[in-house]
Amino acid sequence: MTSTWCYILLALAAGATVPTQAGINARLNLFTHSPVLSAGISFAVGTGVLVLYAAALRIGLPPLATAAGHPWWIWSGGALGAFFVSAVIVLAVQLGATAMVALVLTGQLVTSILLDHYGLLGYPVHPANGWRIMGVVLLFAGAYLIKRF
């Protein structure tokens, strides 16, 4: 049970970074005048932090020869991250933090239901059901109310 709470707290902390990072990067965008350049700077800083962290932990690189045994799409995560960071830089200013997060979360949940239902990308199968779909519909309704009022 204790480890479950640790994961819950980690998820909440990770969730808190979404509006925080978007606000920081939107502010960086005032300097760069480019969401793409702002995202690039953000990724460069993040890459530097990860390289230093990996070096401090002495994490070695996997053998390049083993890459052929993995699906081609495992390399696309960084591209999706670049799109996400660039998009939220624009969305943070246009929608505000609350509406942006509600809509991003709605998109995440719709995609998650599909990934779980079909067991895509290695996820275990969790069939979609009326309750899960209703939760997403209610979240979308909440996002609409947040943006409207």
N, C-alpha and C positions, 0 to 999 in steps of 0.2 A: 504494500500500500504506500509506503514511503516513497518508493521510486516513481509510482504513478503521480504523486503530488509534485515531485521534482520535474517530471515531464510536463505537467500542467503549468507549472510556474515558468518553465522554459518556453512553452508555447505562448503564454501571455506576454513574456518579455519580448519574444520574437515579433509578436503582433504589434507591440508598442513601437517597434522600430519602423513600421510601415509609414504612419503619418509623420513620425519624427524625421525619417530620412527624406520623405517627399518634401517636407517644409524646408529642410536644410538645402536640398538640391534645387528647390525652386528659388531659394535665396541666392544660391550659387549662379543660377541662370540669369539673375539680374546683372551679374558681373560678366558672364560669358556671352549672353544674348543668344544662346543656342542650347536647347534641351539635349541635343546629341553630344555636344562638347561637355556640358555639365555632367551627363551620365558617364562619359568617358573619363573625366577627372575622378568621379566617384569610384568607378571601377578600378582606375589606376591606384588610388589610395587603398581601396579594399584589397587589391592584388598584393600591394606592398605589405600590408598588414598580415595577410595570409602567408606570404613567403617568409617573413620574419618569424611568424608563429611556427610554421613547419620546420624552419631551420632550428629554432630553439628546442623543439621536441625531437629533432633529428629524424624526421619522417622522410624516408627515402622514396624515390620515384619508382613506380612499378616498371617491370621490363617492357620496353616498347614492343617487343615481339609478341606479347600476349594481347595486344590491342585488337588484332585481327579476329580473336575469338569472341569479341563483344559486338553488339549491334552498332551500326553506324550512328544512330541517333543519340548515343550517350554523350556525344560532343556538342549537342545543340542547346544544352542548359544555359550556357553563357550567353548565347544569342537571345534566348527567351528572357534572361535576366536583363540584358541590355535594352530590349524592347520595353520590359516592365518599368525599369527605372526611367527611361526617357518618357514613357507615357505618363507616369505619375507626376513627373515634373510639370507637365502641361496641365494635367487634371487637377493638381493641388490648387493651382491658382484659379482655374476656371470653375471648379465645383466646391472648393473648400475641403477641409480635412474630413469632416464627418461624411458628407455625401460621397467623396472619393473612396473612402475606406468601405462604406456600405456597398457601393457598386462593385468595387474590386473584389470584395468578399463574396458578393453574389456570383460574380463570374467564376471565382475560385470554387464555390460550392457546386455550381452547375457542372463545371468540368470534373470536379471530384466525384460527383454522382455517376457520371458517365464512365470515368476511369475505374471506379469501384465496381459498377454494374457489369462491365465487360472484362474486368481483370486486366486492363491495358497497362503497359509499361512495368509489368511485374507486380502490380498491386493484387492482393488477395481479392477474390470475388465477394462483394457485398451487394446483393441485388437491390436495385432501386425499389422503393415502395411508396405508397401514398403519403406516409408520414414524412419521409425524407424530402419528397417533392414539395409537400405543403410547407415545410420549413424554409425551403428556398423561395417559394412564392411569397411567404410572409416577409422574408428578408428583403426581397425586391420591393414589396409594398412599403416596408419601412424605409428603404432607400428613397423611394419616390416621395414619401412624406417628409423625409429629412431635406431633400432638395427643394421640394415645393414650399415648405414653411421654414 
